[in-house]
Amino acid sequence: MKKQISILYFLWIVISIIFLVMLTYKFFPVYKDNEFPLFTDITLIIFLPSFFALVWLIVHFINVFIKIQTLKITVAIIFLTIAFIYSLNLMEFSLFFRVLASFIGLVIAFIHYFITELIYKKCLLVKENV
């Protein structure tokens, strides 16, 4: 069973990276010389969760490869903070709406991170402590 879950984990990571990079690239908000700013605002609904899911994947890989717990937490907080601030600078809204939209995107992407961690903990790549 663990072998099938390991294959599922590998496929989940590969498909997630391909799909999320494609969505992030395709729906990147460009407000300069834009004839349809409302369409750009709507693309944020797709862009923000996919962008934050990519950041959460980086956090997942940090958790996999770094063994020191305090370093894991510190690096994860730094990456998420930088991504959050970057997402705030992408939008041309009031600060309240930018923070709200970025926070919602971060929470939606956390679901992807949670599923990734759940699959990872069940696969063969995790050494069991006996």
Summary of the structure (lengths in Angstrom):
residues: 130
radius of gyration: 16.8
end to end distance: 19.3
largest distance: 61.6
contacts: 348
relative contact order: 0.17
helix: 80%
strand: 0%
